[in-house]
Amino acid sequence: MYNKLVNKEAKLALIGLGYVGLPIALEFAKKISVIGFDINESRLAKMREGIDPCGELESSAFENVDIEFTSSIDKLKEASFFIVAVPTPIDKYNQPDLKPLIGASRSVGQALKVGDYVVYESTVYPGCTEEDCLPVLEDISGLKAGVDFKYGYSPERINPGEKVHTLPNTIKIVSGNDPEALDVVAKVYELVVKPGVHRAPNVKVAEAAKIVENTQRDVNIALMNELSIIFSRIGINTFDVLEAAGTKWNFLKFYPGLVGGHCIGVDPYYLVHKANEMKYHPQIISSGRFINDSMGGYVAKKLVKRLISLGKGILGSRILVMGMTFKENVADIRNSKVIDIINELKDYGCDVDVVDPYADSDEVLHEYGFRLVERPRDNYDAVIVAVAHDEYVNLDEKYFKGLTYDNAVLVDIKGMYRGKIHGLKYWSL
């Protein structure tokens, strides 16, 4: 299989061309023939013109590559090595939503032939590939996993907005259903990953490793958020405390904040789901998720209390929220926890404006039911800087005073303006 791919006698298909799948497809397309498969024709149209719908890649990434973008199952049948990189979100009850993954498996099943390989990259709980995906592949194709076709799992490690730790520069975990499959999967990924691969002993270990990466960060950030709540009651600044504590050589530098996005704010729920299936209630992971999911409401309540203490009426008070994306310097608004702050303030009767230099107003309307404002007004009772975009980092107090009434509140979630604000009422996590 490896030799056929390298000699372009076989094709690799990438199923799901989002912020994970598209970079992988384009990297492989520098070396071998690739079929980029997605069910969204409007996104495919942009890619055919050298445009990344996610806004992560430059047009140059589409140059000198051997790739065909398609939504055709017949075209997908030309591939022999399939990589599935579709989203794995959670539903409104914080349960795993496998519909995109199962849908992608059905598509692959229609194209699968004897001797083919299928590798999953989507983040899942341990056991999902073999217990949930393989039965779909077998049912649709009529083939037997591990006998008629090989399979593996290689968790994605692509971080939106990341320009250093990109796919070619980051060690890749790989796994296979048997030693032969592991060897082939490893060699295929080594075509595009310069530091090489880590060969996990089996698929479940590889699945678990990905979940642990993000769960560890989630729990550590939850600790920082809980410390922030405690330190706020004491009357000291959390970032000052962490700066002091960080002078010790082995102190882990995590910081408080909103935890959203597709990874850290989602993946721990997949592990919780699997643990509950095993009749175990994961207390630390669940507690961390509860703390992090509560931070938006906490920030809003703290602001309301601060406004009341200043003698300002809450009903109709004008508040500007700066930043709507789930993290700095990206355009992605999905699962942004900024919405929790906005909704809580609206429940109090506040008049909330939202701006963001990266987010698309139409997407915000579709996802959350309101539009971004084109430019801020100059009569706000409070400003919340919710996302640390580069455009916000160097703003000074004069700028914020130009947006606000006298005696206004500045909420600095990321602590960017610590020690720089003297006239406004300043608060940060």
DOTI-746390 format. One record per atom (N, C-alpha, C): y, x, z; residue in three letters. Coordinates in steps of 0.001 Angstrom, whole numbers, plus 500000, padded with zeros to 6 digits. Layout:
<dokols>
YXZALA
...
</dokols>
This chain:
<dokols>
498794500825500000MET
500000500000500000MET
501263500864500000MET
501289501881500860TYR
502455502760500932TYR
502726503411499577TYR
501674503963498963ASN
501848504629497668ASN
502313503657496587ASN
501782502445496624LYS
502189501443495633LYS
503667501095495793LYS
504134500988497024LEU
505549500698497266LEU
506436501840496792LEU
506053503060497141VAL
506856504226496775VAL
506908504411495259VAL
505790504116494591ASN
505729504260493133ASN
506231503014492399ASN
506721502044493168LYS
507240500787492632LYS
506195500008491832LYS
504957500151492281GLU
503876499343491734GLU
503697498078492556GLU
504346498026493708ALA
504353496849494576ALA
505768496663495105ALA
506064495443495511LYS
507410495132495997LYS
507381494719497462LYS
508487495023498129LEU
508688494594499524LEU
509636493398499525LEU
509316492385500307ALA
510187491210500427ALA
510753491125501827ALA
512044490844501903LEU
512712490649503187LEU
513073489182503293LEU
512505488488504269ILE
512723487049504423ILE
513732486829505535ILE
514907486285505176GLY
515988486089506126GLY
517016487177505976GLY
518145486871505323LEU
519145487892504990LEU
520426487724505791LEU
520269487647507112GLY
521419487582508001GLY
521871488976508393GLY
522500489083509569TYR
523047490376509985TYR
521948491390510269TYR
520703490926510455VAL
519569491826510636VAL
518883492110509304VAL
518532491064508587GLY
517712491210507389GLY
518389491911506233GLY
519661491610505986LEU
520331492189504824LEU
520441493716504896LEU
520881494298506022PRO
520928495770506078PRO
519559496416505862PRO
518505495791506396ILE
517154496334506212ILE
516770496287504738ILE
517025495138504104ALA
516686494984502692ALA
517398496022501831ALA
518680496235502082LEU
519452497166501271LEU
519029498617501501LEU
518646498956502731GLU
518166500316502993GLU
516866500582502243GLU
515948499629502316PHE
514689499800501589PHE
514927499851500084PHE
515902499067499610ALA
516172498987498171ALA
516729500283497604ALA
517101501221498476LYS
517501502551497993LYS
516286503377497588LYS
515097502974498106LYS
513884503777497897LYS
512800503051497101LYS
512708501724497273ILE
511631500960496649ILE
512183499648496085ILE
511345498892495398SER
511755497605494836SER
511693496524495916SER
512774495770496045VAL
512893494792497125VAL
513255493410496577VAL
512654492396497188ILE
513034491003496944ILE
513713490501498210ILE
514972490117498111GLY
515697489558499246GLY
515609488046499193GLY
514910487451500153PHE
514644486002500132PHE
515408485293501244PHE
516096484229500870ASP
516810483409501850ASP
516886481992501295ASP
516965481003502176ILE
517013479612501711ILE
518442479121501503ILE
519439479944501852ASN
520842479547501731ASN
521406480094500424ASN
521546479212499435GLU
521980479637498100GLU
523429480125498084GLU
524280479542498926SER
525682479973498936SER
525796481404499447SER
524977481762500415ARG
524961483142500910ARG
524388484080499849ARG
523339483636499165LEU
522737484458498117LEU
523737484747497001LEU
524558483745496665ALA
525556483924495605ALA
526531485047495954ALA
526927485111497228LYS
527824486175497669LYS
527150487540497576LYS
525892487592497992MET
525179488870497960MET
525022489377496531MET
524787488469495598ARG
524650488883494194ARG
525941489496493670ARG
527051489166494314GLU
528338489725493916GLU
528735490921494792GLU
527808491376495614GLY
528078492543496448GLY
528893492236497676GLY
528769491029498205ILE
529525490616499391ILE
528545490281500517ILE
528763490865501672ASP
527969490542502857ASP
528579489321503532ASP
527879488182503567PRO
528431486977504199PRO
528756487166505675PRO
528107488125506328CYS
528356488389507750CYS
529561489297507959CYS
530057489899506876GLY
531212490780506990GLY
530922492117507643GLY
529662492496507737GLU
529290493747508400GLU
529243494925507443GLU
528832494675506192LEU
528601495760505244LEU
529696495836504189LEU
530012497047503775GLU
530954497250502684GLU
530273496946501353GLU
531062496704500329SER
530501496408499005SER
529691497580498470SER
530012498793498914SER
529284499976498456SER
527816499945498864SER
527481499183499908ALA
526090499088500354ALA
525207498420499309ALA
525834497672498392PHE
525084496952497363PHE
524940497769496079PHE
525472498973496076GLU
525443499795494869GLU
524194500672494830GLU
523665500875493618ASN
522510501754493382ASN
521294501353494221ASN
521029500060494269VAL
519862499553494996VAL
519020498692494061VAL
517711498708494300ASP
516753497945493494ASP
516369496687494269ASP
517188495634494124ILE
516958494421494896ILE
517298493196494065ILE
516527492150494263GLU
516793490858493631GLU
516881489800494726GLU
517995489075494751PHE
518209488039495761PHE
517729486692495216PHE
516939485982495998THR
516338484752495494THR
515999483774496616THR
515840482513496236SER
515308481485497143SER
514025480896496565SER
513486481561495544SER
512321481067494824SER
511014481572495441SER
510122480653495762ILE
508801481028496266ILE
508017481749495181ILE
508185481324493922ASP
507481481999492826ASP
507878483471492744ASP
509158483753492936LYS
509612485147492942LYS
509060485879494165LYS
508997485193495297LEU
508474485802496526LEU
507019486234496339LEU
506291485512495485LYS
504877485827495248LYS
504688487195494598LYS
505745487770494058GLU
505649489092493441GLU
505553490206494479GLU
505842489890495720ALA
505834490903496783ALA
504442491072497369ALA
504224492245497958SER
502957492539498633SER
503149492933500097SER
504387493288500456PHE
504715493695501830PHE
505892492833502271PHE
505659491982503266PHE
506659491009503685PHE
507214491371505065PHE
508534491354505184ILE
509192491544506479ILE
509990490289506798ILE
509722489701507945VAL
510392488460508364VAL
511459488798509402VAL
512709488444509089ALA
513834488765509992ALA
514763487572510121ALA
514197486426510460VAL
515005485212510628VAL
515444485078512086VAL
516466484254512364PRO
516930484088513748PRO
515875483439514635PRO
515919483770515921THR
515091483100516925THR
516011482631518049THR
516665481495517864PRO
517622480993518859PRO
516927480231519983PRO
517724479665520856ILE
517237478741521880ILE
517856477378521635ILE
517213476330522154ASP
517754474986521998ASP
518682474654523170ASP
519132473420523228LYS
520090473038524276LYS
519481473050525673LYS
518162473129525743TYR
517483473205527040TYR
517089474648527382TYR
517605475609526616ASN
517319477033526801ASN
515846477368526578ASN
515215476585525694GLN
513839476847525301GLN
513823477517523925GLN
512826478385523666PRO
512750479024522352PRO
512703478002521218PRO
513503478234520203ASP
513524477390519002ASP
512883478201517873ASP
511622477926517596LEU
510870478696516610LEU
510912478094515213LEU
511729477074515007LYS
511740476416513692LYS
512050477378512553LYS
513088478256512662PRO
513319479200511563PRO
512128480138511339PRO
511493480572512422LEU
510371481505512326LEU
509158480837511683LEU
508875479620512096ILE
507740478889511519ILE
508017478563510056ILE
509267478188509748GLY
509635477911508358GLY
509459479139507480GLY
509890480298507982ALA
509729481542507232ALA
508249481879507055ALA
507450481631508081SER
506007481895507998SER
505354480999506947SER
505806479784506842ARG
505276478883505814ARG
505619479402504416ARG
506840479896504252SER
507237480450502958SER
506379481661502597SER
506179482557503554VAL
505350483739503314VAL
503913483327503026VAL
503431482326503763GLY
502064481847503560GLY
501816481377502134GLY
502844480797501509GLN
502703480324500131GLN
502623481481499139GLN
503101482646499547ALA
503137483806498645ALA
502057484840498954ALA
501337484652500061LEU
500434485681500568LEU
499170485816499719LEU
498744487071499514LYS
497550487374498723LYS
496650488332499509LYS
495419488440499078VAL
494489489374499711VAL
495035490798499574VAL
495061491542500687GLY
495534492912500680GLY
496998493073501056GLY
497721491964501230ASP
499142492024501565ASP
499356492392503031ASP
500613492743503346TYR
501046493043504705TYR
502180492092505093TYR
502189491660506367VAL
503287490853506903VAL
503743491489508218VAL
505034491809508295VAL
505602492398509510VAL
506751491517509991VAL
506739491176511263TYR
507806490368511857TYR
508793491272512585TYR
510076490979512413GLU
511141491699513128GLU
511881490781514100GLU
511771489489513930SER
512500488532514771SER
512101488702516232SER
513071488619517118THR
512810488794518552THR
512061487590519103THR
510900487843519704VAL
510048486763520214VAL
509434487189521546VAL
508778486253522224TYR
508060486587523456TYR
506719487233523090TYR
506157488023524004PRO
504860488657523719PRO
503791487618523404PRO
503144487784522278GLY
502099486859521860GLY
502513485922520751GLY
503803485813520490CYS
504294484832519518CYS
503776485136518110CYS
503806486394517704THR
503357486742516348THR
501930486283516113THR
501045486596517047GLU
499627486304516851GLU
499248484881517216GLU
499984484271518147GLU
499612482933518606GLU
500346481809517881GLU
501544482092517378ASP
502344481047516742ASP
502514481253515234ASP
502694482503514812CYS
502987482774513400CYS
501738482922512547CYS
500758483701513029LEU
499558483923512230LEU
498815482639511873LEU
498670481677512800PRO
497997480434512409PRO
498682479715511247PRO
500016479810511183VAL
500748479195510072VAL
500441479935508774VAL
500477481262508823LEU
500146482054507633LEU
498738481737507138LEU
497791481666508065GLU
496394481410507694GLU
496213480009507130GLU
496887479052507758ASP
496745477660507323ASP
497294477460505910ASP
498452478030505630ILE
499093477829504331ILE
498404478646503234ILE
498018479875503556SER
497455480769502539SER
495954480591502344SER
495278480103503379GLY
493825480032503324GLY
493166481382503550GLY
493942482369503986LEU
493434483715504223LEU
493280483975505719LEU
492514485000506057LYS
492256485333507451LYS
493028486585507845LYS
493848486451508916ALA
494640487580509402ALA
493732488690509895ALA
494062489929509558GLY
493271491070509976GLY
492052491324509114GLY
491734490367508255VAL
490598490508507341VAL
491097490531505898VAL
491788489463505516ASP
492315489356504146ASP
493704489982504007ASP
494464489978505082PHE
495788490606505056PHE
496062491273506402PHE
496877492310506362LYS
497245493045507570LYS
498566492498508110LYS
498822492748509393TYR
500078492303509980TYR
500559493289511045TYR
501836493199511357GLY
502416494053512383GLY
503701493453512925GLY
504294494149513860TYR
505563493718514452TYR
506424494952514675TYR
507691494859514262SER
508647495963514439SER
509995495365514806SER
510326495330516082PRO
511531494616516522PRO
512816495212515969PRO
513709494345515541GLU
515010494800515034GLU
515837495388516174GLU
516640496384515809ARG
517552496998516783ARG
518960497083516205ARG
519299496138515343ILE
520615496146514711ILE
521615495442515618ILE
522742496101515852ASN
523771495603516754ASN
525032495288515953ASN
525446494009515874PRO
526636493661515089PRO
527853494477515518PRO
528582494979514530GLY
529769495763514813GLY
529501497230515079GLY
528236497594515226GLU
527858498979515525GLU
527936499833514263GLU
528654500941514353LYS
528804501831513203LYS
528078503163513391LYS
527564503412514577VAL
526888504680514864VAL
525374504488514916VAL
524924503596515794HIS
523480503365515957HIS
523016502314514948HIS
523061502683513678THR
522654501781512610THR
521162501940512330THR
520627501106511447LEU
519193501145511141LEU
518688502542510792LEU
519344503289509893PRO
518805504609509530PRO
518867505637510651PRO
519678505378511674ASN
519896506372512731ASN
519233506016514056ASN
518410504989514075THR
517844504502515336THR
516318504476515262THR
515670505074516250ILE
514204505064516303ILE
513695503627516220ILE
512651503427515449LYS
512103502082515231LYS
510743501967515904LYS
510539500911516670ILE
509227500612517230ILE
508398499933516137ILE
507155500373515966VAL
506264499742514992VAL
504919499459515648VAL
504226498469515112SER
502883498143515591SER
502104497514514450SER
500781497509514591GLY
499925496903513582GLY
498691496306514210GLY
497972495500513436ASN
496803494823513987ASN
495595495751514118ASN
495630496902513427ASP
494566497900513562ASP
495169499258513194ASP
494437500364513404PRO
494998501687513127PRO
495495501859511693PRO
494779501302510738GLU
495209501420509344GLU
496539500714509122GLU
496652499499509654ALA
497896498739509512ALA
499051499475510187ALA
498806500010511386LEU
499848500739512109LEU
500332501933511297LEU
499392502642510680ASP
499757503821509907ASP
500608503449508693ASP
500229502390508009VAL
500983501964506825VAL
502366501456507223VAL
502437500616508243VAL
503725500071508692VAL
504649501213509114VAL
504098502174509842ALA
504904503320510286ALA
505449504104509098ALA
504595504382508128LYS
505028505160506961LYS
506090504420506153LYS
505929503110506035VAL
506907502329505279VAL
508273502387505951VAL
508319502211507263TYR
509606502257507965TYR
510189503666507999TYR
509337504669507985GLU
509843506044507968GLU
510578506367506672GLU
510416505519505662LEU
511195505691504433LEU
512692505541504687LEU
513048504712505674VAL
514468504388505873VAL
514999504762507251VAL
514149505173508163VAL
514577505501509526VAL
514467507007509747VAL
515597507678509798LYS
515619509140509868LYS
514995509708511147LYS
515297509153512348PRO
514724509744513572PRO
513225509487513717PRO
512667508632512877GLY
511241508342512959GLY
510932507073513718GLY
509655506858513996VAL
509211505619514622VAL
508432505909515900VAL
508391504896516757HIS
507519504937517937HIS
506370503970517690HIS
505147504468517726ARG
503975503646517435ARG
503477502981518715ARG
503725501707518842ALA
503256500953520004ALA
501754500704519867ALA
501033500635520981PRO
499571500484520913PRO
499102499157520331PRO
499932498117520434ASN
499556496828519853ASN
500798495966519650ASN
500621494837519023VAL
501732493961518662VAL
502435493417519909VAL
501671493003520912LYS
502282492410522112LYS
503189493417522837LYS
502787494679522872VAL
503621495706523506VAL
504946495832522757VAL
504893495833521441ALA
506115495938520641ALA
507024494726520855ALA
506423493538520927GLU
507208492328521195GLU
507862492404522573GLU
507095492842523566ALA
507608492909524931ALA
508718493955525060ALA
508585495064524338ALA
509593496126524425ALA
510967495608524022ALA
511011494817522961LYS
512290494276522503LYS
512893493344523552LYS
512077492489524123ILE
512555491557525143ILE
513092492318526354ILE
512398493390526736VAL
512805494162527911VAL
514152494848527672VAL
514374495365526464GLU
515639496047526162GLU
516833495157526520GLU
516782493909526083ASN
517920493018526288ASN
517914492354527663ASN
516736492118528212THR
516664491535529552THR
517208492514530589THR
516923493796530407GLN
517454494805531331GLN
518979494783531340GLN
519589494727530162ARG
521046494683530080ARG
521568493400530708ARG
520896492296530463ASP
521346491006530983ASP
521367491007532508ASP
520302491501533105VAL
520208491521534571VAL
521260492452535165VAL
521478493601534538ASN
522483494538535051ASN
523899493981534932ASN
524186493298533826ILE
525514492686533685ILE
525668491549534699ILE
524585490823534948ALA
524631489751535952ALA
524984490307537326ALA
524435491472537663LEU
524783492114538934LEU
526274492423538979LEU
526820492951537893MET
528253493256537844MET
529087491981537977MET
528638490899537325ASN
529369489629537428ASN
529340489087538854ASN
528192489219539510GLU
528109488755540897GLU
528995489616541805GLU
529004490922541569LEU
529886491797542330LEU
531346491421542097LEU
531668491049540866SER
533034490652540548SER
533467489436541360SER
532570488483541495ILE
532878487286542295ILE
533128487676543754ILE
532285488562544270ILE
532437489015545663ILE
533745489780545841ILE
534012490726544930PHE
535205491554545062PHE
536481490743544893PHE
536427489695544090SER
537593488826543933SER
537948488162545259SER
536928487773546016ARG
537180487163547327ARG
537701488184548339ARG
537241489420548174ILE
537726490474549062ILE
539166490848548722ILE
539502490726547426GLY
540853491047546988GLY
540980492421546353GLY
539872492932545798ILE
539920494221545111ILE
539441494034543676ILE
539851494973542808ASN
539533494853541395ASN
538175495493541090ASN
537307494752540398THR
535953495226540109THR
535966496491539266THR
536864496541538275PHE
536904497708537405PHE
537349498952538163PHE
538220498785539167ASP
538599499910540021ASP
537383500406540806ASP
536604499461541317VAL
535410499818542084VAL
534413500563541196VAL
534184500050539988LEU
533205500662539096LEU
533655502040538616LEU
534963502200538441GLU
535484503511538052GLU
535212504536539147GLU
535402504119540400ALA
535135505020541520ALA
533644505305541648ALA
532835504251541599ALA
531380504429541735ALA
530805505238540580ALA
531424505128539403GLY
530939505815538224GLY
531087507322538259GLY
531757507850539280THR
531871509308539397THR
530566509937539857THR
529605509120540346LYS
528300509669540720LYS
527441509830539469LYS
526700510938539393TRP
526006511317538157TRP
524972510293537695TRP
524358509568538617ASN
523285508667538208ASN
523679507193538287ASN
524971506913538363PHE
525432505520538389PHE
525342504939536973PHE
524776503744536857LEU
524634503082535559LEU
525901502289535252LEU
526539502606534139LYS
527851502035533854LYS
527757500725533063LYS
527489499657533795PHE
527576498310533260PHE
528864497671533787PHE
529337496641533083TYR
530604496014533446TYR
530468494497533416TYR
531291493790534191PRO
531250492330534169PRO
531797491791532856PRO
531452490552532546GLY
531974489936531334GLY
531176488726530908GLY
531566488145529782LEU
530861487015529197LEU
529671487537528408LEU
528519486914528570VAL
527301487373527903VAL
526822486303526934VAL
527168486484525652GLY
526748485539524627GLY
526020486252523510GLY
526165485724522296GLY
525523486340521144GLY
524075485935520997GLY
523383486623520066HIS
522020486231519703HIS
520954487004520459HIS
521349488020521207CYS
520357488903521830CYS
520352488789523350CYS
521343489400523992ILE
521335489469525455ILE
521407488081526079ILE
522159487174525459GLY
522301485836526021GLY
521174484891525661GLY
520214485360524854VAL
519137484491524370VAL
517758485023524736VAL
517519486312524476ASP
516174486872524591ASP
515518486695525959ASP
516259486831527081PRO
515597486637528368PRO
514955485264528522PRO
515519484255527866TYR
514920482913527937TYR
513548482875527278TYR
513338483734526274TYR
512014483801525649TYR
510987484364526630TYR
511395485365527402LEU
510486485938528387LEU
510244484962529541LEU
511300484247529946VAL
511140483224530985VAL
510151482159530529VAL
510277481743529274HIS
509364480733528706HIS
507918481208528781HIS
507680482458528377LYS
506315482984528383LYS
505800483144529804LYS
506663483586530711ALA
506250483742532108ALA
505852482397532707ALA
506643481359532422ASN
506316480025532925ASN
504987479538532362ASN
504722479905531114GLU
503442479567530484GLU
502292480212531249GLU
502562481398531812MET
501566482137532590MET
501563481721534065MET
502265480619534372LYS
502346480079535738LYS
503073481018536701LYS
504058481752536171TYR
504873482615537024TYR
506342482297536797TYR
507079482140537905HIS
508515481869537815HIS
509271483177538006HIS
509897483703536956PRO
510601484988537051PRO
511956484834537736PRO
512031485216538988GLN
513217484927539795GLN
514429485769539416GLN
514256487070539262ILE
515398487938538958ILE
515969487620537587ILE
515100487477536585ILE
515563487188535226ILE
516290485848535187ILE
515706484837535820SER
516322483508535826SER
517649483510536569SER
517711484234537676SER
518961484317538434SER
520047485004537617SER
519652486076536929GLY
520617486764536075GLY
521157485867534988GLY
520286485103534374ARG
520717484165533332ARG
521668483111533903ARG
521358482616535117PHE
522214481598535725PHE
523610482155535983PHE
523672483360536529ILE
524978483975536814ILE
525768484162535525ILE
525139484753534510ASN
525866485050533273ASN
526282483781532532ASN
525432482766532556ASP
525792481513531894ASP
526884480758532645ASP
527120481124533899SER
528134480434534715SER
529509481082534648SER
529616482246534026MET
530859483012534113MET
532032482353533393MET
531784481655532290GLY
532874480975531593GLY
533544479937532466GLY
532719479124533124GLY
533253478125534034GLY
533961478748535222GLY
533417479869535702TYR
534032480572536827TYR
535427481066536461TYR
535576481670535284VAL
536881482173534846VAL
537888481034534758VAL
537473479913534162ALA
538381478768534023ALA
538822478238535382ALA
537895478117536315LYS
538231477603537652LYS
539176478547538388LYS
538937479857538247LYS
539828480821538889LYS
541247480695538344LYS
541376480485537034LEU
542697480331536442LEU
543373479063536945LEU
542631477970536996VAL
543198476705537469VAL
543700476852538902VAL
542928477497539750LYS
543348477711541139LYS
544619478566541204LYS
544688479578540334ARG
545855480445540315ARG
547099479669539869ARG
546948478811538869LEU
548066477997538398LEU
548545477034539487LEU
547597476428540192ILE
547950475508541277ILE
548707476248542376ILE
548257477459542695SER
548915478237543755SER
550340478618543378SER
550634478630542077LEU
551978478947541601LEU
552839477702541437LEU
552280476549541809GLY
553039475307541739GLY
553068474685540360GLY
552199475112539457LYS
552164474571538103LYS
551209473391538023LYS
551596472374537277GLY
550716471238537053GLY
549612471619536090GLY
548424471117536338ILE
547279471478535490ILE
547201470575534268ILE
547396469278534463LEU
547318468335533344LEU
548416468659532337LEU
548003469012531119GLY
548961469335530074GLY
549457470763530093GLY
548981471578531022SER
549414472978531039SER
548935473670529762SER
549753474565529260ARG
549475475200527973ARG
548844476578528193ARG
547688476768527579ILE
546942478007527781ILE
546529478572526423ILE
546741479862526238LEU
546339480556525023LEU
545088481389525319LEU
544061481196524517VAL
542849482015524605VAL
542830482954523407VAL
542773484246523673MET
542768485261522621MET
541359485827522471MET
540719485474521374GLY
539348485912521128GLY
538376484754521190GLY
537579484573520103MET
536615483484520044MET
535214483988519699MET
535106485201519168THR
533803485721518767THR
532985486117519999THR
531677486342519781PHE
530823486620520937PHE
530976488038521462PHE
531585488938520653LYS
531864490294521110LYS
533020490838520290LYS
533491492016520668GLU
534661492595520026GLU
534364493050518598GLU
535378492896517739ASN
535406493470516393ASN
534299492967515469ASN
533818491754515702VAL
532894491096514788VAL
533421489692514493VAL
532903489085513431ALA
533360487758513038ALA
532450486643513553ALA
531344486998514163ASP
530318486025514531ASP
530720485238515781ASP
530746483922515657ILE
531144483064516775ILE
529964482351517415ILE
528770482502516842ARG
527618481762517362ARG
527267482202518776ARG
527040481217519627ASN
526688481445521030ASN
527734482288521754ASN
529003482091521380SER
530080482757522102SER
530337482014523406SER
530360482731524501LYS
530574482105525809LYS
532052481828526082LYS
532916482226525159VAL
534328481853525295VAL
534473480337525277VAL
533589479673524564ILE
533669478209524482ILE
533505477566525852ILE
532769478209526765ASP
532605477651528117ASP
533938477637528862ASP
534754478669528668ILE
536086478701529276ILE
536944477586528693ILE
536925477476527372ILE
537757476487526680ILE
537382475076527107ILE
536098474765527100ASN
535653473406527454ASN
535987473068528899ASN
535839474034529797GLU
536152473785531206GLU
537641473493531383GLU
538483474263530696LEU
539928474042530783LEU
540315472696530193LEU
539686472327529102LYS
539964471017528499LYS
539533469887529425LYS
538446470084530165ASP
538005469080531138ASP
539047468876532232ASP
539799469918532545TYR
540883469810533532TYR
542143469182532934TYR
542132468948531627GLY
543298468349530977GLY
544292469364530445GLY
543877470623530316CYS
544769471656529791CYS
544879471550528272CYS
546007471994527753ASP
546258472064526318ASP
545963473495525876ASP
544851473686525162VAL
544351475035524878VAL
544508475380523404VAL
545142476519523126ASP
545185477106521784ASP
544264478319521761ASP
543648478557520611VAL
542735479693520481VAL
543091480475519222VAL
543183481801519351VAL
543417482680518200VAL
542335483750518165VAL
542090484270516971ASP
541142485373516826ASP
541346486008515458ASP
541526487345515401PRO
541766488000514115PRO
540535488120513232PRO
539357487868513783TYR
538117488017513022TYR
537450486676512696TYR
537517485716513588ALA
536785484464513420ALA
537370483616512295ALA
536509482837511646ASP
536906481923510584ASP
537139480545511185ASP
538328479972510928SER
538702478706511544SER
537769477569511124SER
537332477574509873ASP
536417476525509403ASP
535081476617510132ASP
534606477839510361GLU
533350478005511085GLU
533491477548512535GLU
534638477836513145VAL
534889477380514517VAL
534900475853514567VAL
535517475238513573LEU
535548473767513512LEU
534137473214513391LEU
533343473825512525HIS
531972473347512319HIS
531115473534513568HIS
531297474671514226GLU
530438475014515363GLU
530889474359516664GLU
532235474257516872TYR
532735473842518174TYR
533689472655518148TYR
534095472197516954GLY
534877470976516864GLY
536380471131516968GLY
536906472336516836PHE
538362472512516827PHE
538705473692515923PHE
539952473778515528ARG
540399474870514672ARG
541159475914515483ARG
541137477135515003LEU
542001478162515547LEU
543437477868515142LEU
544399478308515952VAL
545801478186515557VAL
546174479427514750VAL
547046479254513761GLU
547421480378512901GLU
548225481427513664GLU
549110480965514533ARG
549897481907515338ARG
550193481270516697ARG
550275482070517741PRO
550536481534519082PRO
551940480945519186PRO
552110480037520145ARG
553443479535520488ARG
554096480513521478ARG
555190480107522077ASP
555871481000523017ASP
556144480320524354ASP
555292479348524677ASN
555566478581525896ASN
554283478311526689ASN
553482479342526872TYR
552214479158527572TYR
552378479395529075TYR
551593478635529822ASP
551533478847531275ASP
550568479976531618ASP
549636480243530709ALA
548667481315530950ALA
548123481808529622ALA
547715483074529620VAL
547040483680528473VAL
545738484290528979VAL
544660483996528272ILE
543359484593528587ILE
542965485504527430ILE
542865486796527681VAL
542341487717526669VAL
540839487805526917VAL
540077487096526077ALA
538649486901526335ALA
537759487913525640ALA
538248488513524546VAL
537434489441523750VAL
538246490708523511VAL
537615491856523667ALA
538329493144523584ALA
538419493653522151ALA
538974492837521251HIS
539186493293519875HIS
540136494488519870HIS
539965495371518899ASP
540850496528518785ASP
542313496105518686ASP
542556494972518023GLU
543925494488517843GLU
544589494120519164GLU
543807493910520213TYR
544351493494521506TYR
544511494650522488TYR
543792495742522255VAL
543693496801523260VAL
545053497378523655VAL
545935497574522688ASN
547209498255522967ASN
548395497303523163ASN
548131496029523326LEU
549222495098523604LEU
549833495413524971LEU
551152495199525096ASP
551814495506526362ASP
552348494231527016ASP
552905494394528201GLU
553387493240528966GLU
554520492519528241GLU
555335493263527510LYS
556424492639526754LYS
555878491632525760LYS
554760491968525121TYR
554146491047524158TYR
553736489748524847TYR
553066489863525972PHE
552585488668526669PHE
553742487856527246PHE
554780488526527710LYS
555945487790528214LYS
556609486990527104LYS
556508487492525866GLY
557071486775524737GLY
556310485504524391GLY
555111485370524959LEU
554288484185524689LEU
554348483153525806LEU
554940483502526933THR
554750482684528134THR
556054482262528789THR
555923481231529637TYR
556984480873530557TYR
557094481961531625TYR
558148481878532440ASP
558238482751533612ASP
557107482402534578ASP
556688483378535339ASN
555669483166536365ASN
554332482735535767ASN
554033483232534565ALA
552781482881533901ALA
551644483787534386ALA
550409483380534053VAL
549217484115534476VAL
548596484797533254VAL
548211486047533415LEU
547451486759532387LEU
546049487027532930LEU
545054486467532259VAL
543652486699532624VAL
543079487719531650VAL
542655488839532168ASP
542165489964531362ASP
540687490157531668ASP
539825489477530906ILE
538406489449531236ILE
537780490841531207ILE
538183491674530287LYS
537580492999530148LYS
538335494096530896LYS
539383493736531615GLY
540112494728532400GLY
540876495742531572GLY
541307495352530364MET
541974496297529456MET
543378496681529903MET
544049495767530633TYR
545464495984530966TYR
545667496312532438TYR
544591496713533071ARG
544631497043534490ARG
545683498123534758ARG
546589497862535683GLY
547636498808536050GLY
548837498797535126GLY
548814497934534089LYS
549902497899533113LYS
550743496626533209LYS
550314495668534017ILE
551003494382534115ILE
551675494276535480ILE
552987494049535481HIS
553734494029536740HIS
554539492751536950HIS
555002492120535881GLY
555802490907536009GLY
554968489644535978GLY
553975489588535139LEU
553083488432535068LEU
552092488465536223LEU
551516487282536528LYS
550461487208537541LYS
549155487606536874LYS
548606488732537289TYR
547475489339536594TYR
546177489101537364TYR
545111488791536595TRP
543775488675537212TRP
542735489103536198TRP
541738489831536621SER
540607490195535750SER
539322490097536538SER
538220490105535816LEU
536924490141536485LEU
536786491446537279LEU
</dokols>
